[in-house]
Amino acid sequence: MTNRNALYALIGALIVVVAVLGYSLYQAKQEPKGLNINIGPGGVQVRDK
């Protein structure tokens, strides 16, 4: 019975880790809100997001 509980705990922990990593990747792909300032060969560009 103890082995089964440990297996359930391990599976639950893995599900939590996958969910947290998925959410972290989702947040990283989102564009930030606020001002976007680009400095390049065409000069300085400021855009509001």
C-alpha positions in Angstrom: 0.0 0.0 0.0 2.9 2.4 0.7 4.4 1.8 -2.7 1.1 2.7 -4.3 0.8 5.9 -2.3 4.4 6.8 -3.3 3.6 6.2 -6.9 0.5 8.4 -6.7 2.6 11.2 -5.1 5.2 10.9 -7.8 2.7 11.1 -10.6 1.0 14.1 -8.9 4.4 15.9 -8.5 5.2 15.2 -12.2 1.8 16.6 -13.3 2.4 19.8 -11.2 5.9 20.2 -12.7 4.6 19.8 -16.2 1.8 22.3 -15.6 4.2 24.9 -14.1 6.7 24.5 -17.0 3.9 24.8 -19.5 2.6 28.0 -17.9 6.1 29.4 -17.7 6.7 28.8 -21.4 3.3 30.3 -22.2 4.2 33.5 -20.3 7.6 33.7 -22.0 6.0 33.6 -25.5 3.6 36.5 -24.7 4.6 39.9 -25.8 5.2 42.3 -22.9 2.7 45.2 -22.3 3.9 48.8 -22.3 6.4 50.6 -24.5 8.5 48.9 -27.1 11.7 50.9 -28.0 13.8 49.8 -31.0 17.1 51.4 -31.9 18.3 50.4 -35.4 19.6 51.7 -38.7 16.3 53.5 -39.4 16.6 55.4 -36.1 14.7 55.2 -32.9 11.1 53.7 -32.9 8.8 53.9 -29.9 5.6 51.9 -30.1 2.8 51.5 -27.4 1.7 48.0 -26.9 
